[in-house]
Amino acid sequence: MSRRPTVLSGSTALLVVSLLQTACATNPVTGRRELSLVSEAQEVQMGRDASQGDLQRVGTVNNPAAQALVRGIGARMAAKSERPNLPWEFHLLDDAAVNAFAYPGGFIFVTRGLMTHLNSEAELAEVIGHEIGHVTAKHSVAQISQSQLAQLGLVGASVFSPTIAKYGDLLGTGASLLFLKFGRDDELQADALGFQYSLVQGYDVREAPKVFQTLGRLSGGAGRVPEWQSTHPDPGNRIQRAEQRLAQTPASAYANSRVNRVEYLRLLDGMVFGENPRLGYFTGNRFLHPDLRFQLDFPSGWKTANQPEAVIAVSADNGAQIQLVPGTGTPAQALQGLVQRQGVTVKQSGQTTVNGIPAVTATFDVQGQQGALNGLAVALSYGNVTYVLLGLTVPQVAAQYAPAIESALRSFRPLTDAAALNVQPARVQLVTLDQAMTGQQYVQRYPSTVSAEQVYIINGIEATTALPRGTVLKRVVRGG
């Protein structure tokens, strides 16, 4: 069948012309006129909504001094930036991921994971300044405007690949935070702005390359690539750019500049390092939650994740998924709220027990824009908390996965093992060297619960680094 080219209607064409004539604004950083289909009020509202969602689902670190440092650095930089009148907010998020991100309108987040990998206030300032730069340069506004323009047919039609991963569009990989990803030029511009903001605030910008060195070492190891690296340009190139900026900065700019290394490290003493097992953790395919005192078993070989809003398991082919989420009201009310959603058809429902716990259950079908799903849900109340356990499959593999899903949903049971109930998170502990030594001697004398390489990375040292007497360093120990 032949296809005719898309032609804009007269009214749409007039709208497009009107938008192009009126929807331009001056970029506060570059001074150039550019397309902007998002007003500042809309930008702020979008950022505030997204920010509130993260604060509710993830929460902030219970460390008033560390929170105050993040807010203080950010507020001072923002006040001297190109957009001082935005309702700026700065938060230290209780997330183990090594990450920092900015929402439109001035809502900036630094994670606990990133903060424990930095080694001075000057390094932290570089990160916060970078995220402020994304907002002042309106990088997200430009992205949104281009997206809206594309929807009007001016950029071109979307082309979908015919080789979509099996079942991927139906189930995906579970819930996750969705951050705008900026292009290379935007990231490098944000780096340059962060450098400028740090310099204006009197920070020693010679510390900037250390941030990128740490990211580079993390991405080169066997562990998970930090979020700030996965959505940002190669650290090696960023180190070179930072060194070029330093070479162009007069030496007088460093007079009386501050690093505040030891003061910064003192804020990290006792901070949780990595994932907090008190909030739930996996041992193989078994999920245990010490604070809520329950456990359950997921199918062997499935991919699992403990997200703030859900515990998720996905089959290897993405054809089936299991979720454990908190419910609202009684189990019956929580289940009713689930099956009453648009597109859900209940096939069977009733009452049951799960390891002695009263529960309600339902099987159902879901018809959505991307296809059909088969579902099984179990809702129960335990420890004064209502839970919904949900299994979903695409119809093609429903019979294959139904036994494993039902077994997993019915494995919910009390956690009684004393060792699991008393597990504690790893924490940062500071050590002041009583004699000179090398990095290797340090990790040997002061053992950590993480690898030697990870200790080197979080301290910004190597095995051969000469460490003078009196140096303050981090190690990671299991909490008592």
VOVEX-123929 format. One record per residue (C-alpha): residue in three letters; z, y, x. Coordinates in steps of 0.5 Angstrom, whole numbers, plus 500, padded with zeros to 3 digits. Each point is the difference from the previous one (the first is absolute). Layout:
AlaZYX/...
//
This chain:
Met500500500/Ser498507503/Arg505505500/Arg499507499/Pro503506504/Thr507503497/Val499507498/Leu505505498/Ser500502493/Gly499508499/Ser508501498/Thr502496506/Ala495503505/Leu503507497/Leu507498502/Val498498507/Val497506501/Ser506504497/Leu505496505/Leu496501506/Gln500507499/Thr507501498/Ala504494503/Cys500502507/Ala506503504/Thr502502507/Asn503495505/Pro507503502/Val499497507/Thr492501501/Gly499506496/Arg494497498/Arg497499492/Glu500493498/Leu500496494/Ser506500496/Leu501497493/Val507499500/Ser505506499/Glu506501504/Ala504498494/Gln496494499/Glu501498507/Val508501500/Gln501496493/Met496494503/Gly504500506/Arg506501497/Asp499494495/Ala498496506/Ser506502504/Gln505499494/Gly497493499/Asp501498508/Leu507503499/Gln502496494/Arg497493503/Val502500507/Gly505505501/Thr503505506/Val504498506/Asn507501499/Asn501504506/Pro501507498/Ala500503507/Ala493496501/Gln498503493/Ala502507502/Leu496500507/Val494497496/Arg500506495/Gly502505505/Ile494499505/Gly496500494/Ala502506496/Arg500504507/Met493498501/Ala497501493/Ala503507500/Lys496502506/Ser494496497/Glu494502497/Arg503498493/Pro507502500/Asn501501493/Leu498493498/Pro507496497/Trp500496506/Glu505494500/Phe501496506/His503493500/Leu503494504/Leu497494496/Asp504493501/Asp494496502/Ala500496506/Ala492501501/Val498505506/Asn497505496/Ala500508497/Phe496503495/Ala499506496/Tyr498501493/Pro496506497/Gly504506499/Gly505499505/Phe504494499/Ile501496507/Phe503494502/Val503497506/Thr502492500/Arg506497503/Gly496496504/Leu496505504/Met506504501/Thr504494504/His493500504/Leu501507502/Asn504503506/Ser501507499/Glu500506495/Ala494502503/Glu496494499/Leu502500492/Ala498507500/Glu493498502/Val500495495/Ile502505494/Gly496505503/His494496499/Glu501498493/Ile501507498/Gly493502503/His497495495/Val503504495/Thr499507503/Ala492498501/Lys500497493/His497494502/Ser502496494/Val497505496/Ala494500503/Gln500492499/Ile501501493/Ser495505499/Gln495496503/Ser502494495/Gln499505494/Leu494502502/Ala497493501/Gln502499493/Leu495505498/Gly495497503/Leu498505506/Val502495506/Gly497494497/Ala501493497/Ser505495502/Val498494503/Phe504494499/Ser499494505/Pro498494497/Thr504496505/Ile507501497/Ala505496502/Lys502494495/Tyr504503495/Gly502506504/Asp499505495/Leu504496494/Leu506499504/Gly500504507/Thr506499504/Gly506503496/Ala503507499/Ser500504506/Leu501508502/Leu493503499/Phe499506505/Leu494504501/Lys496498507/Phe497506503/Gly494500505/Arg500501507/Asp499507501/Asp506502495/Glu504495504/Leu499504506/Gln500507497/Ala507498497/Asp502498507/Ala498507503/Leu504503494/Gly506496502/Phe500502507/Gln499507498/Tyr506500495/Ser504496505/Leu499506505/Val501505496/Gln507497498/Gly502500508/Tyr499492500/Asp498497507/Val493498498/Arg499496507/Glu504495495/Ala494499496/Pro496495504/Lys506495499/Val499499493/Phe493498501/Gln502495505/Thr505497496/Leu495499494/Gly495497505/Arg505495503/Leu502498493/Ser493499498/Gly499496506/Gly506495499/Ala500494496/Gly504503494/Arg497504494/Val496506502/Pro504506498/Glu498504494/Trp499506503/Gln495497505/Ser496496495/Thr498507496/His499504506/Pro496500506/Asp500496507/Pro507502504/Gly496500506/Asn495506498/Arg506504497/Ile504499507/Gln494503503/Arg499506495/Ala508502501/Glu499500507/Gln494505499/Arg504504496/Leu506500505/Ala495502506/Gln498506496/Thr507502498/Pro503505505/Ala506498504/Ser504506497/Ala500496493/Tyr505495502/Ala505505503/Asn506498496/Ser497495496/Arg504494497/Val500493500/Asn507498497/Arg499493502/Val507498500/Glu502504494/Tyr494496496/Leu503493503/Arg507501497/Leu497501493/Leu497493501/Asp506496502/Gly502495495/Met493501496/Val497494497/Phe494497504/Gly495497497/Glu500497493/Asn507499497/Pro501493497/Arg506503496/Leu494502495/Gly497493500/Tyr496496506/Phe496494500/Thr502493504/Gly493497500/Asn498500493/Arg507501497/Phe502507498/Leu508501500/His503507498/Pro507500502/Asp502507497/Leu498497493/Arg502493502/Phe494496498/Gln494496503/Leu493497498/Asp495496503/Phe493502500/Pro494495501/Ser499498507/Gly494503504/Trp500506496/Lys500507502/Thr507504499/Ala502507500/Asn507503498/Gln498507497/Pro505505497/Glu497499493/Ala499492500/Val500494504/Ile493497501/Ala496494502/Val493499500/Ser496493501/Ala495500506/Asp494501495/Asn503505497/Gly499497493/Ala507499498/Gln506505501/Ile508500498/Gln504506500/Leu508501499/Val501507497/Pro506503497/Gly500501492/Thr502505495/Gly505498495/Thr502493498/Pro495494502/Ala497500493/Gln499507500/Ala497500507/Leu495494498/Gln498504494/Gly499506504/Leu495496504/Val496496495/Gln499506496/Arg496504505/Gln493501498/Gly495494501/Val506495500/Thr499494495/Val506495500/Lys499493499/Gln507497500/Ser507503500/Gly507497500/Gln507499503/Thr502496506/Thr505499506/Val498501507/Asn506497504/Gly505501495/Ile498507499/Pro497502493/Ala493502500/Val494502495/Thr493498502/Ala493501498/Thr493498502/Phe494505499/Asp493502501/Val499507503/Gln493503499/Gly499506504/Gln494504503/Gln499496506/Gly501493496/Ala504495497/Leu507498503/Asn505494497/Gly507502501/Leu507496499/Ala506505500/Val508498500/Ala505505499/Leu507499501/Ser507504502/Tyr504499506/Gly506504503/Asn499505494/Val492501503/Thr494498496/Tyr494497503/Val493498498/Leu497495504/Leu492500499/Gly495495502/Leu492502500/Thr494496501/Val493501499/Pro497495495/Gln496496505/Val506498504/Ala506500494/Ala500493500/Gln501499507/Tyr505505501/Ala504499494/Pro505495502/Ala502504506/Ile501506497/Glu504497494/Ser504497506/Ala501506503/Leu502504494/Arg505495499/Ser503500507/Phe504506498/Arg508498502/Pro506503502/Leu501501508/Thr506497502/Asp499499508/Ala506504503/Ala495501506/Ala495503496/Leu504504496/Asn503503506/Val494502504/Gln500507503/Pro494504502/Ala499501508/Arg502507502/Val498505505/Gln506501505/Leu500505506/Val502498507/Thr502505506/Leu498497507/Asp506500504/Gln495499506/Ala493500502/Met495494498/Thr493499498/Gly498498493/Gln500493501/Gln507500503/Tyr502504494/Val497495495/Gln504494504/Arg506504500/Tyr500502493/Pro497495496/Ser497502493/Thr498496494/Val493502501/Ser495498506/Ala500504506/Glu494503499/Gln502503494/Val506503503/Tyr495503505/Ile496503495/Ile506503496/Asn502503506/Gly494502503/Ile501497506/Glu497494504/Ala503494504/Thr499504507/Thr503506497/Ala505503505/Leu506502495/Pro505505503/Arg508499499/Gly502504493/Thr493498497/Val501499492/Leu496494498/Lys499496493/Arg501493499/Val500496494/Val506496497/Arg502496494/Gly504504496/Gly507497499/
//
